[in-house]
């Protein structure tokens, strides 16, 4: 690849990153909130986690799209970028299904983070989990998503809704 193409690709990536940051700032309303003296700002852990996850994945999709646009179909870079993009889509679908299953079990909020094939982090809006609850969660995820028991890490988080 010539230096001109490399410079153009890097410039495009930097520009897309800047545009993503601006959109994230504008659309998510992450501007500095006005703080009154003595006022407290409540942040919901689950909403914050989802916003960060979405922002990070959006940036990764933009980078993958740039690679896909820069290379021809028969190159390894193109194939790797398309494969990673498909993996991300599948992970996002799995997380959404698992979060819905957990909410169906009666939890007010849940966030699931799939980290490849190694493990799955489950964050639940709960002060304390009983053995029965943990068994229900494991069973639901094993049946619905065919996840092995040793791959699931469950963490209760007492957050305000």
N, CA, C and O of each residue as an XYZ file, in Angstrom:
644
protein
N       0.859     -1.160      0.000
C       0.000      0.000      0.000
C       0.908      1.227      0.000
O       1.885      1.283      0.747
N       0.586      2.197     -0.831
C       1.430      3.386     -0.945
C       1.243      4.296      0.267
O       0.259      4.189      1.000
N       2.206      5.190      0.458
C       2.134      6.124      1.578
C       0.913      7.028      1.477
O       0.315      7.374      2.496
N       0.540      7.409      0.281
C      -0.624      8.271      0.093
C      -1.892      7.569      0.576
O      -2.733      8.181      1.234
N      -2.027      6.283      0.247
C      -3.190      5.530      0.686
C      -3.180      5.365      2.200
O      -4.228      5.453      2.838
N      -2.019      5.128      2.776
C      -1.913      4.977      4.226
C      -2.302      6.268      4.932
O      -3.031      6.242      5.924
N      -1.823      7.385      4.430
C      -2.144      8.685      5.020
C      -3.638      8.961      4.893
O      -4.268      9.437      5.838
N      -4.202      8.664      3.730
C      -5.630      8.880      3.517
C      -6.458      7.994      4.451
O      -7.453      8.444      5.020
N      -6.044      6.734      4.606
C      -6.755      5.815      5.485
C      -6.687      6.288      6.935
O      -7.706      6.298      7.625
N      -5.525      6.671      7.400
C      -5.362      7.138      8.777
C      -6.146      8.438      9.010
O      -6.769      8.617     10.057
N      -6.106      9.330      8.032
C      -6.858     10.579      8.157
C      -8.354     10.298      8.250
O      -9.065     10.924      9.035
N      -8.817      9.365      7.452
C     -10.229      8.989      7.476
C     -10.609      8.392      8.822
O     -11.663      8.711      9.373
N      -9.744      7.521      9.355
C     -10.018      6.906     10.655
C     -10.076      7.953     11.767
O     -10.949      7.894     12.633
N      -9.154      8.904     11.743
C      -9.142      9.964     12.756
C     -10.391     10.825     12.627
O     -11.005     11.189     13.630
N     -10.763     11.149     11.405
C     -11.963     11.949     11.170
C     -13.214     11.209     11.652
O     -14.075     11.804     12.301
N     -13.318      9.919     11.340
C     -14.467      9.140     11.782
C     -14.513      9.025     13.299
O     -15.593      9.053     13.890
N     -13.371      8.898     13.923
C     -13.320      8.840     15.378
C     -13.811     10.159     15.981
O     -14.556     10.158     16.962
N     -13.392     11.276     15.393
C     -13.821     12.580     15.878
C     -15.329     12.757     15.688
O     -16.009     13.274     16.574
N     -15.848     12.335     14.548
C     -17.282     12.436     14.284
C     -18.060     11.573     15.283
O     -19.101     11.989     15.792
N     -17.552     10.375     15.557
C     -18.193      9.496     16.531
C     -18.227     10.137     17.907
O     -19.242     10.072     18.601
N     -17.139     10.748     18.300
C     -17.079     11.404     19.606
C     -18.095     12.549     19.688
O     -18.766     12.716     20.707
N     -18.203     13.325     18.621
C     -19.160     14.430     18.603
C     -20.591     13.900     18.683
O     -21.399     14.407     19.461
N     -20.909     12.871     17.873
C     -22.246     12.289     17.923
C     -22.545     11.691     19.289
O     -23.651     11.835     19.810
N     -21.565     11.027     19.862
C     -21.739     10.456     21.195
C     -22.045     11.556     22.209
O     -22.924     11.402     23.057
N     -21.326     12.646     22.116
C     -21.516     13.777     23.025
C     -22.895     14.390     22.849
O     -23.586     14.671     23.828
N     -23.295     14.597     21.603
C     -24.563     15.267     21.317
C     -25.759     14.352     21.582
O     -26.706     14.756     22.256
N     -25.725     13.130     21.061
C     -26.874     12.238     21.158
C     -27.054     11.634     22.545
O     -28.186     11.432     22.984
N     -25.970     11.346     23.234
C     -26.074     10.727     24.555
C     -26.269     11.761     25.647
O     -26.570     11.406     26.787
N     -26.101     13.034     25.319
C     -26.268     14.076     26.324
C     -25.242     13.966     27.426
O     -25.554     14.167     28.600
N     -24.013     13.645     27.049
C     -22.972     13.442     28.055
C     -22.247     14.723     28.390
O     -21.170     14.699     28.985
N     -22.829     15.830     28.013
C     -22.201     17.106     28.346
C     -22.157     17.283     29.854
O     -22.895     16.615     30.578
N     -21.324     18.150     30.322
C     -21.192     18.372     31.763
C     -22.512     18.899     32.301
O     -22.975     19.960     31.883
N     -23.121     18.167     33.225
C     -24.393     18.629     33.775
C     -24.175     19.821     34.683
O     -23.146     19.945     35.346
N     -25.163     20.689     34.696
C     -25.053     21.820     35.611
C     -25.330     21.309     37.015
O     -26.314     20.609     37.253
N     -24.469     21.660     37.919
C     -24.569     21.154     39.277
C     -24.933     22.296     40.208
O     -24.232     23.305     40.275
N     -26.028     22.131     40.918
C     -26.425     23.102     41.929
C     -25.686     22.784     43.214
O     -25.322     21.634     43.460
N     -25.469     23.778     44.017
C     -24.788     23.567     45.288
C     -25.596     22.600     46.141
O     -26.788     22.812     46.366
N     -24.953     21.542     46.612
C     -25.607     20.582     47.487
C     -26.412     19.523     46.750
O     -26.952     18.624     47.394
N     -26.516     19.590     45.422
C     -27.281     18.602     44.668
C     -26.403     17.404     44.359
O     -25.190     17.533     44.195
N     -27.024     16.242     44.282
C     -26.287     15.040     43.919
C     -26.794     14.546     42.576
O     -27.970     14.702     42.248
N     -25.900     13.950     41.803
C     -26.249     13.404     40.502
C     -26.255     11.888     40.627
O     -25.241     11.287     40.981
N     -27.412     11.260     40.335
C     -27.516      9.814     40.403
C     -27.234      9.237     39.022
O     -27.798      9.683     38.023
N     -26.367      8.254     38.981
C     -26.034      7.591     37.727
C     -26.410      6.123     37.873
O     -25.959      5.453     38.803
N     -27.213      5.634     36.982
C     -27.590      4.239     36.985
C     -26.451      3.439     36.375
O     -26.041      3.700     35.244
N     -25.947      2.479     37.107
C     -24.820      1.658     36.666
C     -25.129      0.966     35.339
O     -24.289      0.936     34.440
N     -26.313      0.420     35.221
C     -26.670     -0.366     34.049
C     -26.786      0.498     32.792
O     -26.330      0.103     31.719
N     -27.386      1.658     32.926
C     -27.493      2.577     31.792
C     -26.113      3.049     31.366
O     -25.809      3.098     30.174
N     -25.290      3.390     32.325
C     -23.927      3.832     32.037
C     -23.132      2.731     31.339
O     -22.421      2.995     30.369
N     -23.249      1.512     31.826
C     -22.532      0.379     31.232
C     -22.972      0.167     29.786
O     -22.141     -0.017     28.896
N     -24.291      0.195     29.557
C     -24.800      0.005     28.193
C     -24.329      1.125     27.257
O     -23.952      0.862     26.115
N     -24.349      2.370     27.740
C     -23.892      3.486     26.915
C     -22.413      3.343     26.545
O     -22.032      3.573     25.397
N     -21.591      2.967     27.511
C     -20.162      2.769     27.239
C     -19.944      1.622     26.264
O     -19.117      1.724     25.359
N     -20.680      0.533     26.444
C     -20.554     -0.624     25.559
C     -20.960     -0.257     24.140
O     -20.286     -0.633     23.181
N     -22.060      0.476     24.005
C     -22.531      0.885     22.679
C     -21.535      1.819     22.009
O     -21.256      1.678     20.818
N     -21.009      2.752     22.750
C     -20.034      3.698     22.209
C     -18.770      2.992     21.733
O     -18.262      3.272     20.647
N     -18.274      2.085     22.546
C     -17.062      1.341     22.183
C     -17.297      0.491     20.939
O     -16.451      0.438     20.047
N     -18.434     -0.163     20.884
C     -18.723     -1.013     19.712
C     -18.951     -0.177     18.458
O     -18.583     -0.593     17.360
N     -19.546      0.980     18.611
C     -19.742      1.853     17.451
C     -18.396      2.257     16.856
O     -18.219      2.265     15.638
N     -17.466      2.587     17.721
C     -16.132      2.950     17.244
C     -15.456      1.771     16.547
O     -14.798      1.939     15.520
N     -15.626      0.574     17.117
C     -15.030     -0.601     16.491
C     -15.670     -0.888     15.137
O     -14.973     -1.261     14.193
N     -16.989     -0.720     15.028
C     -17.663     -0.912     13.741
C     -17.161      0.094     12.702
O     -16.971     -0.258     11.538
N     -16.952      1.320     13.113
C     -16.439      2.335     12.189
C     -15.050      1.950     11.695
O     -14.756      2.074     10.506
N     -14.212      1.492     12.588
C     -12.866      1.073     12.193
C     -12.917     -0.132     11.261
O     -12.184     -0.187     10.274
N     -13.777     -1.095     11.572
C     -13.907     -2.264     10.708
C     -14.449     -1.881      9.333
O     -13.988     -2.401      8.316
N     -15.424     -0.976      9.297
C     -15.953     -0.505      8.016
C     -14.864      0.192      7.194
O     -14.835      0.064      5.970
N     -13.980      0.922      7.856
C     -12.879      1.585      7.156
C     -11.930      0.569      6.543
O     -11.473      0.738      5.412
N     -11.640     -0.474      7.284
C     -10.761     -1.528      6.760
C     -11.440     -2.233      5.592
O     -10.804     -2.509      4.575
N     -12.725     -2.524      5.737
C     -13.468     -3.192      4.668
C     -13.478     -2.334      3.408
O     -13.353     -2.860      2.302
N     -13.624     -1.027      3.560
C     -13.650     -0.128      2.408
C     -12.270      0.031      1.775
O     -12.164      0.283      0.575
N     -11.219     -0.114      2.568
C      -9.864      0.147      2.071
C      -9.254     -1.037      1.322
O      -8.358     -0.845      0.500
N      -9.717     -2.238      1.588
C      -9.108     -3.429      0.991
C     -10.064     -4.110      0.034
O     -11.277     -3.912      0.098
N      -9.507     -4.911     -0.850
C     -10.333     -5.663     -1.796
C     -10.818     -6.943     -1.125
O     -10.281     -7.366     -0.101
N     -11.829     -7.544     -1.713
C     -12.515     -8.686     -1.128
C     -11.591     -9.886     -0.901
O     -11.798    -10.649      0.043
N     -10.601    -10.059     -1.730
C      -9.763    -11.253     -1.629
C      -8.572    -11.117     -0.674
O      -7.775    -12.049     -0.575
N      -8.426    -10.012      0.018
C      -7.301     -9.832      0.940
C      -7.634    -10.389      2.328
O      -8.799    -10.493      2.711
N      -6.592    -10.737      3.060
C      -6.756    -11.260      4.422
C      -7.335    -10.197      5.358
O      -8.137    -10.512      6.237
N      -6.928     -8.943      5.170
C      -7.416     -7.863      6.026
C      -8.927     -7.700      5.893
O      -9.635     -7.532      6.886
N      -9.406     -7.752      4.664
C     -10.834     -7.634      4.395
C     -11.599     -8.780      5.055
O     -12.600     -8.564      5.739
N     -11.107    -10.010      4.836
C     -11.779    -11.185      5.391
C     -11.798    -11.151      6.918
O     -12.802    -11.500      7.538
N     -10.684    -10.729      7.523
C     -10.610    -10.652      8.982
C     -11.571     -9.601      9.526
O     -12.217     -9.822     10.550
N     -11.671     -8.455      8.846
C     -12.571     -7.384      9.291
C     -14.030     -7.815      9.170
O     -14.829     -7.543     10.066
N     -14.380     -8.473      8.090
C     -15.758     -8.956      7.905
C     -16.085    -10.011      8.961
O     -17.177    -10.014      9.528
N     -15.129    -10.909      9.220
C     -15.349    -11.952     10.226
C     -15.532    -11.339     11.618
O     -16.429    -11.743     12.358
N     -14.691    -10.369     11.977
C     -14.805     -9.722     13.297
C     -16.129     -8.977     13.420
O     -16.749     -8.983     14.484
N     -16.564     -8.339     12.342
C     -17.837     -7.613     12.369
C     -18.992     -8.583     12.600
O     -19.909     -8.287     13.366
N     -18.952     -9.732     11.943
C     -19.992    -10.739     12.137
C     -19.963    -11.276     13.561
O     -21.019    -11.494     14.155
N     -18.768    -11.495     14.123
C     -18.645    -11.953     15.510
C     -19.273    -10.946     16.478
O     -19.981    -11.328     17.410
N     -19.007     -9.658     16.248
C     -19.574     -8.619     17.108
C     -21.098     -8.604     17.050
O     -21.761     -8.446     18.075
N     -21.646     -8.767     15.864
C     -23.103     -8.792     15.707
C     -23.685     -9.981     16.473
O     -24.698     -9.843     17.158
N     -23.045    -11.146     16.358
C     -23.522    -12.330     17.070
C     -23.427    -12.141     18.582
O     -24.334    -12.539     19.313
N     -22.342    -11.539     19.057
C     -22.171    -11.281     20.486
C     -23.264    -10.332     20.973
O     -23.848    -10.549     22.034
N     -23.540     -9.284     20.203
C     -24.571     -8.321     20.586
C     -25.946     -9.000     20.679
O     -26.712     -8.729     21.603
N     -26.248     -9.873     19.731
C     -27.517    -10.591     19.761
C     -27.597    -11.501     20.981
O     -28.628    -11.547     21.652
N     -26.513    -12.226     21.274
C     -26.486    -13.114     22.433
C     -26.676    -12.338     23.731
O     -27.427    -12.763     24.608
N     -25.997    -11.201     23.852
C     -26.124    -10.387     25.061
C     -27.561     -9.910     25.252
O     -28.091     -9.949     26.363
N     -28.182     -9.464     24.179
C     -29.559     -8.979     24.261
C     -30.514    -10.093     24.687
O     -31.389     -9.876     25.526
N     -30.349    -11.278     24.113
C     -31.208    -12.405     24.474
C     -31.005    -12.778     25.941
O     -31.976    -12.995     26.666
N     -29.753    -12.854     26.378
C     -29.483    -13.231     27.767
C     -30.021    -12.181     28.745
O     -30.554    -12.534     29.797
N     -29.886    -10.901     28.406
C     -30.425     -9.845     29.271
C     -31.944     -9.963     29.372
O     -32.513     -9.775     30.447
N     -32.592    -10.270     28.269
C     -34.053    -10.447     28.280
C     -34.457    -11.653     29.121
O     -35.444    -11.598     29.854
N     -33.704    -12.731     29.018
C     -33.990    -13.928     29.816
C     -33.871    -13.604     31.299
O     -34.716    -14.012     32.096
N     -32.826    -12.874     31.671
C     -32.611    -12.532     33.083
C     -33.710    -11.605     33.604
O     -34.156    -11.745     34.743
N     -34.139    -10.672     32.781
C     -35.249     -9.801     33.196
C     -36.532    -10.617     33.331
O     -37.375    -10.331     34.180
N     -36.669    -11.639     32.479
C     -37.821    -12.532     32.573
C     -37.831    -13.345     33.858
O     -38.887    -13.793     34.305
N     -36.656    -13.536     34.452
C     -36.570    -14.247     35.730
C     -36.962    -13.363     36.905
O     -37.046    -13.833     38.039
N     -37.206    -12.059     36.632
C     -37.685    -11.179     37.677
C     -36.703    -10.123     38.136
O     -37.022     -9.358     39.045
N     -35.517    -10.048     37.541
C     -34.564     -9.009     37.912
C     -34.979     -7.702     37.228
O     -35.360     -7.694     36.057
N     -34.898     -6.597     37.982
C     -35.333     -5.316     37.424
C     -34.403     -4.834     36.326
O     -34.843     -4.132     35.415
N     -33.127     -5.196     36.389
C     -32.189     -4.804     35.343
C     -31.041     -5.794     35.310
O     -30.672     -6.372     36.332
N     -30.488     -5.982     34.137
C     -29.369     -6.909     33.971
C     -28.540     -6.465     32.782
O     -29.062     -5.948     31.794
N     -27.239     -6.677     32.896
C     -26.325     -6.430     31.792
C     -25.466     -7.669     31.640
O     -24.956     -8.209     32.622
N     -25.309     -8.116     30.407
C     -24.484     -9.278     30.113
C     -23.363     -8.836     29.193
O     -23.586     -8.112     28.223
N     -22.171     -9.273     29.502
C     -21.008     -8.966     28.684
C     -20.356    -10.271     28.258
O     -19.840    -11.019     29.089
N     -20.383    -10.539     26.955
C     -19.781    -11.751     26.417
C     -18.364    -11.407     25.985
O     -18.150    -10.513     25.166
N     -17.405    -12.124     26.544
C     -15.997    -11.894     26.216
C     -15.457    -13.087     25.452
O     -14.743    -13.925     26.004
N     -15.804    -13.154     24.184
C     -15.361    -14.262     23.358
C     -15.947    -15.566     23.858
O     -17.094    -15.611     24.304
N     -15.163    -16.623     23.785
C     -15.630    -17.928     24.241
C     -15.124    -18.256     25.635
O     -15.391    -19.346     26.142
N     -14.397    -17.335     26.267
C     -13.810    -17.611     27.561
C     -14.821    -17.531     28.694
O     -14.956    -18.484     29.460
N     -15.528    -16.425     28.817
C     -16.456    -16.264     29.926
C     -17.508    -15.219     29.617
O     -17.388    -14.431     28.679
N     -18.551    -15.242     30.450
C     -19.655    -14.306     30.323
C     -19.856    -13.649     31.682
O     -20.034    -14.335     32.688
N     -19.829    -12.327     31.711
C     -20.096    -11.579     32.935
C     -21.573    -11.218     32.969
O     -22.122    -10.704     31.995
N     -22.209    -11.492     34.101
C     -23.617    -11.174     34.290
C     -23.706    -10.219     35.475
O     -23.343    -10.575     36.596
N     -24.190     -9.007     35.224
C     -24.380     -8.009     36.270
C     -25.884     -7.870     36.500
O     -26.633     -7.565     35.572
N     -26.318     -8.094     37.734
C     -27.742     -8.070     38.048
C     -28.047     -6.999     39.069
O     -27.270     -6.765     39.994
N     -29.191     -6.347     38.896
C     -29.633     -5.352     39.868
C     -30.263     -6.100     41.038
O     -31.464     -6.368     41.066
N     -29.409     -6.422     41.994
C     -29.853     -7.178     43.154
C     -28.859     -6.954     44.276
O     -27.650     -6.916     44.050
N     -29.369     -6.806     45.471
C     -28.493     -6.616     46.618
C     -27.809     -7.903     47.024
O     -26.658     -7.897     47.460
N     -28.524     -9.006     46.879
C     -28.000    -10.293     47.315
C     -28.615    -11.387     46.460
O     -29.781    -11.299     46.075
N     -27.839    -12.413     46.163
C     -28.328    -13.529     45.376
C     -28.354    -14.790     46.238
O     -27.387    -15.101     46.933
N     -29.458    -15.499     46.182
C     -29.552    -16.763     46.900
C     -29.027    -17.885     46.006
O     -28.835    -17.697     44.805
N     -28.802    -19.035     46.596
C     -28.349    -20.189     45.819
C     -29.378    -20.579     44.765
O     -29.023    -20.976     43.655
N     -30.661    -20.461     45.121
C     -31.719    -20.780     44.158
C     -31.691    -19.829     42.967
O     -31.883    -20.255     41.828
N     -31.454    -18.548     43.223
C     -31.385    -17.566     42.138
C     -30.209    -17.880     41.207
O     -30.341    -17.831     39.984
N     -29.079    -18.196     41.796
C     -27.888    -18.509     41.001
C     -28.134    -19.754     40.156
O     -27.743    -19.802     38.989
N     -28.777    -20.753     40.736
C     -29.097    -21.974     39.993
C     -30.038    -21.654     38.839
O     -29.850    -22.167     37.736
N     -31.049    -20.815     39.070
C     -31.983    -20.406     38.010
C     -31.247    -19.704     36.875
O     -31.495    -19.974     35.700
N     -30.342    -18.806     37.237
C     -29.589    -18.052     36.226
C     -28.741    -18.994     35.389
O     -28.764    -18.934     34.160
N     -27.997    -19.859     36.053
C     -27.164    -20.817     35.322
C     -27.999    -21.700     34.410
O     -27.645    -21.907     33.249
N     -29.106    -22.222     34.928
C     -29.958    -23.094     34.130
C     -30.515    -22.352     32.920
O     -30.501    -22.881     31.808
N     -31.004    -21.136     33.126
C     -31.594    -20.361     32.029
C     -30.565    -20.075     30.941
O     -30.867    -20.200     29.754
N     -29.356    -19.692     31.335
C     -28.346    -19.375     30.334
C     -27.812    -20.630     29.653
O     -27.485    -20.602     28.467
N     -27.723    -21.729     30.398
C     -27.272    -22.980     29.795
C     -28.276    -23.487     28.774
O     -27.890    -23.955     27.703
N     -29.571    -23.397     29.098
C     -30.614    -23.900     28.196
C     -30.818    -22.948     27.025
O     -30.826    -23.379     25.872
N     -30.984    -21.652     27.309
C     -31.284    -20.686     26.261
C     -30.101    -20.441     25.327
O     -30.273    -20.377     24.110
N     -28.913    -20.305     25.887
C     -27.753    -19.907     25.087
C     -26.688    -20.986     24.972
O     -25.653    -20.771     24.341
N     -26.929    -22.137     25.571
C     -25.974    -23.237     25.523
C     -24.600    -22.807     26.048
O     -23.564    -23.064     25.434
N     -24.636    -22.147     27.200
C     -23.428    -21.666     27.860
C     -23.059    -22.674     28.937
O     -23.929    -23.159     29.660
N     -21.786    -22.988     29.047
C     -21.350    -23.904     30.094
C     -21.300    -23.187     31.433
O     -21.023    -21.989     31.499
N     -21.570    -23.930     32.499
C     -21.636    -23.385     33.853
C     -20.361    -22.660     34.254
O     -20.447    -21.582     34.842
N     -19.210    -23.187     33.970
C     -17.945    -22.578     34.384
C     -17.626    -21.280     33.679
O     -16.706    -20.571     34.087
N     -18.360    -20.950     32.634
C     -18.106    -19.738     31.876
C     -18.876    -18.532     32.408
O     -18.619    -17.407     31.978
N     -19.796    -18.736     33.317
C     -20.678    -17.664     33.778
C     -20.162    -17.084     35.087
O     -19.956    -17.805     36.064
N     -19.955    -15.765     35.091
C     -19.561    -15.050     36.299
C     -20.706    -14.104     36.639
O     -21.027    -13.206     35.861
N     -21.324    -14.309     37.810
C     -22.502    -13.527     38.213
C     -22.108    -12.550     39.297
O     -21.504    -12.926     40.302
N     -22.462    -11.266     39.080
C     -22.146    -10.225     40.047
C     -23.388     -9.406     40.356
O     -23.933     -8.752     39.467
N     -23.845     -9.432     41.614
C     -24.977     -8.581     41.978
C     -24.504     -7.147     42.198
O     -23.459     -6.909     42.803
N     -25.283     -6.208     41.702
C     -24.984     -4.791     41.884
C     -26.258     -4.129     42.362
O     -27.288     -4.187     41.690
N     -26.191     -3.510     43.506
C     -27.360     -2.833     44.057
C     -27.389     -1.411     43.506
O     -26.757     -0.505     44.050
N     -28.133     -1.232     42.416
C     -28.214      0.075     41.760
C     -29.641      0.581     41.816
O     -30.593     -0.199     41.850
N     -29.775      1.889     41.826
C     -31.111      2.482     41.815
C     -31.635      2.457     40.400
O     -30.884      2.698     39.454
N     -32.909      2.168     40.241
C     -33.494      2.091     38.902
C     -33.833      3.442     38.362
O     -34.335      3.552     37.244
